[in-house]
């Protein structure tokens, strides 16, 4: 799991992203679509069309980092953006932890996820 300071700004891309993109492709989305600078230390979150894969791009003092997660069952819940907003939805570290942890953002209940049967 990621440990994110509450001071970090986190932006979720509102549109589905091709998960074949890595450092350069995600960097291009951030600079051209979001109009943001990755080197400022913000986190940029991307989901695929079926919302079962997630990538997070961020700058770690001396290089770019891409964190990735693929769900074996279930989906991530993307936050809802306001009408007419940009393609970047800003969330806080608590909401990102809830999204990655499988908590329904509307009800606070756990969403369906894969579990290993012992």
Number of C-alpha atoms within 10 A of each C-alpha: 7 9 7 15 10 10 9 14 16 22 22 22 22 18 13 12 20 14 16 8 13 16 12 10 13 24 20 14 17 21 12 11 13 18 11 16 13 19 14 13 16 18 22 26 27 25 25 16 12 10 17 16 19 19 20 19 22 22 17 13 10 7 8 16 16 15 14 15 12 12 14 11 11 14 20 25 18 20 18 10 16 8 6 6 9 13 14 21 19 17 16 15 18 11 15 19 15 16 18 17 14 18 19 17 16 8 8 10 10 12 16 13 13 9 8 4 4 3
